[in-house]
Amino acid sequence: MAGRIEDYALIGDLQTAALVGRDGSVDWLCLPRFDSPSCFAGLLGDGRYGAWRLAPVGAGDCTRRHYRGNSLVLESLWATPDGTVRVIDFMPHRDRVPQLLRIVEGVTGTVAMRGELRLRFNYGRVDPWVRRTEHHRVAVAGPDSAWLRVPPGVHTYGQDGTTASDFTVRAGEQVPFVLTWQPSHLHSTPRTDPAAALARTLDAWQGWAAGCRYRGEWRAAVLRSLITLKALAYEPTGGIVAAPTASLPESIGGVRNWDYRFCWLRDSSMTLSALLRGGFREEAAAWRKWLLRAIAGDPGDLQAVYGVAGERGLAETEADWLPGYLSSVPVRFGNAAVRQLQLDVYGEVVDTMHLALRAGIPMERQVWSLLRTLMGFLERHWHEPDEGLWEVRGGRRHFVHSKVMAWVAADRALKMAEMTGLPAPVERWRAMRDAVHADVCEYGIDRRRGVFVQDYGGRDLDAAALFVVKTGFLPPDDPRVIRTVDAVRTGLDHGGLIRRYSTDSGADGLTGPEGAFLACSFWLADALGALGRTGEARTLFTRLVSLGNDLGLLAEEWDPAEGRQLGNMPQAFSHVALVNSAFDLAAA
């Protein structure tokens, strides 16, 4: 059975990623891309659906583990009665084909080891045909093939659909395993020197991490978050996935299980800000280029979410053969949010262009033309209802956050016109900005309490209302802002953190609860800091950082009652929010 969500570590090669449990089992891996079907799906059930465990015979969880330096090279150490052994897991930055390397290293004594590799392609649905070659065990099914190379002296054999490996390791010895994926029509695989691959991988990660320019008191957490964002970037295109996993539940046993292996426009400006502030201009520029390619076309067809190469068709399906993480069903792949209207994303796109321009990334004339086209569409449609930031499935409404982001679009477009001198209908944009502002202040407030709410005419609170101060829509000393921050803090409280909104009414079209939303809780820390309540902001931020697992990784949500992480893991939104909050608190 899969471990707790926080039990997992992340390794990756900048095109896909694997999750490794404390027990030495790789329970999730999609090949060759983040959004490809998995070859290990034990995370959504158990090892029968694909996993690769490598650990001392009879051992449970490792004694301790850590990343080697500022890298994504994982070291797990087991102390046994017979000795101590280390397993080094990593995925080299890709040359031609993806590889997962596991190096078993004897530290003291002599330790009996066992490996159990169960490959199951197509999300655990397809049992491959396995054959032995001179140096490999080769698993083939349809378009996929996986080649396991083991060193001489390791006894490898088939057993109940599993490739088992029995061996011992002594102090000072290394036993490397190399798993390579490639299309099944290819008949040989490249040879890899594990020691050289490890050295190159460490050099690449640590060389990159040296560019981090945050030097504050939370440097370890910020740098680990930036490394995680780098790991979630699809290097060939610059797209950044929301998470490398699918269908990890927002409530154990619940139905809020989504596929996050795609790129959301709602994250764009916050992601760009985190990368630029962290000192990673190249990644920020690549993310901006991905964004521009993805949204090219009819502005009315703008989607909330795209594939890692800008794909638009991400049909949502349910995998009824998978039992789900701790029986949380349905298990979903793909994401139906592609069919929704989310007007807030226009504001995210324009704000991203504004942030890039302020950072010195030039505004090309063709990009300006695209931006003017987007603004023309938004001018005509900002007053319409939509599904909103949280992609509700209970029907369209006039979400306050969507209107605020329409104001952001007009405000940032005007600022860019002033900065560049490029031709623009500035009077129309100014009129739109004023009209949206007046509209939100008239209809987006619960008059009895004097606070911003989730949607026009409603009374429910929404953590996205904090954007009235985050975006500059209103100054932090405005009484409506102060009341809204306090109302969100108390009305959405969940164990000292906050939910993104109340799920009690079922207005979002779904059943069941969810946990405290970590990104929203970081936004609350930002808002408290903006209001000058720096001590409260720091206390909340420090607690949020402490919720990371032993490796500093954060999922999407937190269950205060059970003290465990929830949702897809690790979550880019959470780590982006951590980075930006750290910089905001430093400024405060």
LINMO-V606265 format. One record per residue. SS is DSSP state (alpha for helix, beta for strand, coil for the rest). OMEGA is omega as a letter, one per 20 degrees, with the letter a starting at -180 (NA if undefined). Layout:
SS & OMEGA
SS & OMEGA
This chain:
coil & a
coil & r
coil & r
coil & a
alpha & a
alpha & r
alpha & a
coil & r
beta & a
beta & r
beta & a
beta & a
coil & r
coil & r
coil & r
coil & a
beta & r
beta & r
beta & a
beta & a
coil & r
coil & a
coil & r
coil & a
beta & r
beta & a
beta & r
beta & r
beta & r
beta & a
coil & j
coil & a
coil & r
coil & a
coil & r
coil & r
coil & a
beta & r
beta & r
beta & r
coil & r
alpha & r
alpha & a
alpha & r
coil & r
coil & a
alpha & r
alpha & a
alpha & r
coil & r
beta & r
beta & r
beta & r
beta & a
beta & r
beta & r
coil & r
coil & a
coil & r
coil & a
coil & r
coil & r
coil & r
beta & r
beta & r
beta & r
beta & r
coil & a
coil & r
coil & a
coil & r
coil & r
coil & a
beta & r
beta & r
beta & a
beta & r
beta & r
beta & a
beta & r
coil & a
coil & a
beta & a
beta & a
beta & r
beta & r
beta & a
beta & a
beta & r
beta & r
coil & a
coil & r
coil & a
coil & r
coil & r
coil & a
coil & r
coil & r
beta & r
beta & a
beta & r
beta & a
beta & r
beta & a
beta & r
beta & r
beta & r
beta & r
beta & r
beta & a
beta & r
beta & a
beta & r
beta & r
beta & r
beta & a
beta & r
beta & r
coil & r
beta & a
alpha & r
alpha & r
alpha & r
alpha & a
coil & a
beta & r
beta & a
coil & r
beta & a
beta & r
beta & r
beta & r
coil & a
coil & a
coil & a
beta & q
beta & a
beta & r
beta & a
beta & r
beta & r
coil & a
coil & a
beta & r
beta & r
beta & a
beta & r
beta & r
beta & r
beta & a
coil & r
coil & r
coil & r
coil & a
beta & a
beta & a
beta & r
beta & a
beta & r
coil & r
coil & a
beta & r
beta & a
beta & r
beta & r
beta & r
beta & r
beta & r
beta & a
beta & a
coil & r
coil & a
coil & r
beta & r
beta & a
beta & r
beta & a
beta & r
beta & a
beta & r
beta & r
beta & r
beta & a
coil & a
coil & r
coil & a
coil & r
coil & a
coil & a
coil & r
coil & a
coil & r
coil & a
alpha & a
alpha & r
alpha & r
alpha & r
alpha & a
alpha & r
alpha & a
alpha & r
alpha & a
alpha & a
alpha & a
alpha & a
alpha & r
alpha & r
alpha & a
alpha & r
coil & r
coil & a
coil & a
coil & r
coil & a
coil & a
coil & a
coil & a
coil & a
alpha & a
alpha & a
alpha & a
alpha & a
alpha & r
alpha & r
alpha & r
alpha & r
alpha & r
alpha & r
alpha & r
alpha & a
alpha & a
coil & r
beta & r
beta & a
coil & a
coil & a
coil & a
coil & r
beta & a
beta & a
coil & r
coil & r
coil & r
coil & a
coil & r
beta & r
coil & r
coil & a
coil & r
coil & r
coil & a
coil & a
coil & a
coil & a
coil & a
coil & a
coil & a
coil & r
beta & a
coil & a
coil & a
coil & a
beta & a
beta & r
alpha & a
alpha & a
alpha & a
alpha & a
alpha & r
alpha & r
alpha & r
alpha & r
alpha & a
alpha & a
alpha & a
alpha & a
alpha & r
alpha & r
coil & a
coil & a
alpha & a
alpha & r
alpha & r
alpha & r
alpha & r
alpha & r
alpha & r
alpha & r
alpha & r
alpha & a
alpha & a
alpha & r
alpha & a
alpha & a
alpha & a
coil & a
coil & a
coil & a
alpha & r
alpha & a
alpha & a
coil & r
coil & r
coil & a
beta & a
beta & r
coil & a
coil & r
coil & a
coil & r
coil & a
coil & a
coil & a
coil & a
coil & a
coil & r
beta & r
beta & a
coil & a
coil & r
coil & r
coil & a
coil & r
coil & r
alpha & a
alpha & r
alpha & r
coil & a
coil & j
coil & r
coil & a
beta & r
beta & a
coil & a
coil & a
alpha & r
alpha & r
alpha & a
alpha & a
coil & r
coil & r
coil & a
coil & r
alpha & a
alpha & r
alpha & r
alpha & r
alpha & a
alpha & a
alpha & r
alpha & r
alpha & r
alpha & r
alpha & r
alpha & a
alpha & r
alpha & r
alpha & a
coil & r
coil & r
coil & a
coil & r
coil & r
coil & a
alpha & r
alpha & r
alpha & r
alpha & r
alpha & r
alpha & a
alpha & r
alpha & r
alpha & r
alpha & r
alpha & r
alpha & r
alpha & a
alpha & r
alpha & a
alpha & a
alpha & a
coil & a
coil & a
coil & r
coil & r
beta & r
coil & r
coil & a
coil & a
coil & r
coil & a
coil & r
coil & r
coil & r
coil & a
coil & r
beta & r
coil & a
beta & a
alpha & a
alpha & r
alpha & r
alpha & r
alpha & r
alpha & r
alpha & r
alpha & r
alpha & a
alpha & a
alpha & a
alpha & a
alpha & r
alpha & r
alpha & r
alpha & a
alpha & r
alpha & r
alpha & a
alpha & a
alpha & a
coil & r
coil & a
coil & a
coil & r
coil & a
alpha & a
alpha & r
alpha & a
alpha & r
alpha & r
alpha & r
alpha & a
alpha & a
alpha & a
alpha & r
alpha & a
alpha & a
alpha & a
alpha & a
alpha & a
alpha & r
alpha & a
alpha & a
coil & a
beta & r
beta & a
coil & a
coil & a
coil & a
coil & a
beta & r
beta & a
coil & a
coil & a
beta & a
coil & r
coil & a
coil & r
coil & a
coil & r
coil & r
beta & r
alpha & r
alpha & r
alpha & r
alpha & r
alpha & r
alpha & r
alpha & a
alpha & a
coil & a
coil & r
coil & r
coil & r
coil & a
coil & a
coil & r
coil & a
alpha & r
alpha & r
alpha & a
alpha & r
alpha & a
alpha & r
alpha & a
alpha & r
alpha & r
alpha & a
alpha & a
alpha & a
alpha & r
coil & a
beta & r
beta & r
coil & a
coil & r
beta & r
beta & r
coil & r
coil & r
beta & r
coil & r
coil & a
coil & a
coil & a
coil & a
coil & r
coil & r
coil & a
coil & r
coil & r
coil & a
coil & r
coil & a
coil & r
beta & a
beta & a
alpha & a
alpha & r
alpha & r
alpha & r
alpha & r
alpha & r
alpha & r
alpha & r
alpha & a
alpha & r
alpha & r
alpha & r
alpha & r
coil & r
coil & a
coil & a
alpha & r
alpha & r
alpha & r
alpha & a
alpha & r
alpha & r
alpha & r
alpha & a
alpha & r
alpha & a
alpha & r
alpha & a
alpha & a
coil & r
coil & r
coil & a
coil & r
coil & r
coil & a
coil & a
coil & r
beta & a
beta & a
beta & a
beta & r
beta & a
coil & a
coil & a
coil & a
coil & a
beta & r
beta & r
beta & r
beta & a
beta & a
beta & i
coil & a
coil & r
alpha & a
alpha & a
alpha & a
alpha & r
alpha & a
alpha & r
alpha & a
alpha & a
alpha & r
alpha & r
alpha & r
alpha & r
alpha & r
alpha & r
alpha & r
alpha & r
coil & NA
